[in-house]
Amino acid sequence: MRTGVTGLPTPHPLIDQLPAVYLEQDFLRRFLTALDDVLAPVLLTIDNLPAHLDPRSAPEDFLAWLAQWVAVEPHEDSPVERRRDTVRGAVARHARRGTAAGLADAVRLETGAEAEISESGGTAWSTAPHTVLPGRPRPWVTIRVRERPGRAIDRVRLEELIGTEVPAHVGYTLEILPSAGDMGGGAQ
């Protein structure tokens, strides 16, 4: 979070708030200057609070704090723009969490690639009793992602993400396919 920033000017020097009779007091001037150094980050943060609370413009240390507010944990080694996108869309993604659309959004945000998702379940209705249930008995999701040219997908990181997005009782298979221009490599 914000701490003392060396050389940061204060927007409202305390010495300017005093009556003129105190302006000649050297000790008071030095004391208030020290307080200005401590208060400058606080005052500037408060003055710019709307910008600090917007993931598009928040300083990086505030971005991590905003991520906690919306219950996301972007990887610290991700580019800052990807972390901003993660925080900005978190609330909408929470509404779709546990769905195929939510999983596709999460994979797209992590890899930049579109995922092909197939599920084992299904829904149906019938007016006849003892109708066969749709889908398979064990819930399962298959995720296929094609690498983009020049951008390898980190399998471990993607599996970690999928593990948090797929409901706990649903198993999954991840298939990472080589990029269309790189048919020399095999699927993982």
N, C-alpha and C positions, 0 to 999 in steps of 0.2 A: 504494500500500500504506500501511500504518499509519506515521505519523510522529508527532512530538511534537504533542500536543494541549494547547493552553494551558488551564490551570486544571483539567485532568483529575486527580482525586484518585487516589492510589495505593491499592490494596487492602491493601498490606503495607509501611508506611513502614519504611525501613531503620533509622531512628533507634530504633525500637521493638525492634530485634533486638540492640541493643548493651547491654552491662552498664551499670548505673546510674552508674558512675564516669565514663563518657564523655558523659553527657547534658548536662553543664554546659559543654562545650567549644563555643563559638560557631562557630568555623571548621568543625568536624566537622558540626555541625547544618546549616549552610548548604551544605556540600559534599554531604551525604547528601540534602538536599532537592532539590538540582539533579539528582542521580542519580535520585531518585524521579520527577521530571518526565520524564526520559528513559525510565525503565523502566515507567511507568504504562501506556502503550499496549500494551507487550509483555506485561506481566502480565495485564492485562484481556483481551487477545486469547487468551492461553493458558487463562485461567480460563473463557472462553466459547467454546472451540474447537469443541465440537459444534454450537453455534448458528451459528458462522461457516462451517462446512462444509456446512450445509443451505441449499440455494438459496432456500427459503421464508423464512429469517430472516437470511441473510448480509447484512452491510452492502454497499452498492453497489460499493465498490472491491473487496471480496472476491468479489462476484458475477462481476465481470469476470475475476478470477483463476480462479474455479471453471469459468467458460466455457472457458478455455484447457485446463483439465484434461480436459474431456470433448469437446474439439475442436469447439466451436461458436463462432460469431461473431455474437451478437445485435447488431442495430443500436443504437448508443449513443443515438440519438434516439427509440427505442421506449420506451413506458411501462415503468416498472420491473417491473410485474407480468408483462408479456409477456416481458421478459428472464428473469425468474425461471422462467416456464413453459418457455422455450426451454432453459435449463440443466437444469431438473429432468427433462425428458423426453428429453434428448439421447441417452442410452445406448440406450433402447428404440427411438428413431428410427433410430439407426445400424444396428440389426439389420434394419430394413425399408428401408433406403436403396436406391434403384435399383428399387424396386417401385412399382406403382400406389398401394398403400396408404400407402407411405412418402411419396410425392409428395403425396397427398391430405392427409396429416397436416401436412406442411410448409406447404402452401398455406393450410390452415385456421388454423394457428398465425400465419402472417403476415397474413392478411386478415380472419380471423374468419368467413369464408364457406366453405361446402361447395363443393368443386370436382367437376365432372363430368369424368372422365378416360376417354378411349377410346384403346386401343392398336392398333397395326397387326399385332402378332404373334399367335401362338397356338400351341397344342400339339395333337398328335393322335398316334394310333398306328394301325398297320395291319398286317395279316398279308400283304398283297399288296405286291410290289415296285413301284417307280416310282409310288407314290401321290403325289398333288399335295400339296405342302407348304402348311400353313395360313398365313394372314396375307399380307402383301405383301412383296416382295423388300427394300424399304428400310424399316428400323424407324422408326416415327414415333409420336409421342404428341400427342393433341389435348387441351388443358386448357381447359375452359369454367368461368368463375367469374362469378357474378352479384353485382354490387355490392349492399351492404346500404343501406337508406335512410339518407341523411345521412352516409355513409362511403364516399368515393371510394377506389378502389384505385390505388396507385402502380404503374403499368405497368413502369417501369424497374426498380424494386426487386423486383417480382414476377418479372420475366424474369431478373434476376440470381440470385434464389433457385432458379428452375427450372433454370437452367444448372448449378447446383451439385448438384441432386438427380437430374436425368436422366442416365443413362449417356452417356459422351462420344460414342459412335457412334450415338446415337438423336437424331433431329431432333424438333422440337416446334413446335406452333402454339398460341398463347395467344389465347383469345377472352374479352374482358371484356364481359359483358352488363350493360345498365342494370338498376337495381333494379326490382322488380315494380311499385312505385308510381310509377316515373319512366319511363314509356314514351315521353316526348318526346325523350329522347336516343337516339342510335344506338349500336350495338355497335361496339366498337373492334377 
